């Protein structure tokens, strides 16, 4: 039988509750004919001969628990927030950059840090919010890289330090 059809049967079994009755009726034979050659004899691989093993692997991952999300959220908000605070404080001393550009670049990491942590909670409700996690991480990383690059440039580039030029 075509592997795509077998895969569809397994997925349907998982989505309909992965019952022992369905396992015995049709799914066990799919695993016996296609998977047990490796997943039953090679140490370190799950043993697909046993219903309980396959059932546990077929369970839907619901993500982190609220207690875990709370703990990690606090660590990230305070820890990364302090890093952004110090980077922003150093960047605020940069020369030759308009005040509104400084204000935007200093606030962007904080805004996207909050949206990043919020996206973890929203993703636990719907996986579609995972994109917000990615976008937030990219945004606060870019803003931090820009601020740090300007600071390092102004500290280490001798022609800028001594000429008094601004860009």
VENZIQUI-V184481 format. One record per backbone hydrogen bond with DSSP energy under -1.0 kcal/mol. CO is the residue of the C=O (numbers start at 1). NH is the residue of the N-H. If there is no record, write none. Layout:
# VENZIQUI-V184481
{{CO NH} {CO NH}}
This chain:
# VENZIQUI-V184481
{{2 6} {3 7} {4 8} {5 9} {6 10} {7 11} {8 12} {9 13} {10 14} {11 15} {12 16} {13 18} {14 17} {19 23} {20 24} {21 25} {22 26} {22 27} {23 28} {27 31} {28 32} {29 33} {30 34} {31 35} {31 36} {35 38} {35 39} {38 40} {38 41} {38 42} {39 48} {42 45} {47 50} {50 54} {51 55} {52 56} {53 57} {54 58} {65 69} {66 70} {67 71} {68 72} {69 73} {70 74} {71 75} {72 76} {73 77} {74 78} {75 79} {76 80} {78 82} {79 83} {80 84} {81 85} {82 86} {83 87} {84 88} {85 89} {86 90} {87 91} {88 92} {90 93} {91 94} {98 102} {99 103} {100 104} {101 105} {102 106} {103 107} {104 108} {107 111} {108 112} {109 113} {110 114} {111 115} {112 116} {113 117} {114 118} {115 119} {116 120} {117 121} {118 122} {119 123} {120 124} {122 126} {126 129} {127 130} {129 133} {130 134} {131 135} {132 136} {133 137} {134 138} {135 139} {136 140} {137 141} {138 142} {139 143} {140 144} {141 145} {142 146} {143 147} {144 148} {145 149} {146 150} {147 151} {148 152} {149 153} {150 154} {151 155} {152 156} {153 157} {157 161} {158 162} {159 163} {160 164}}
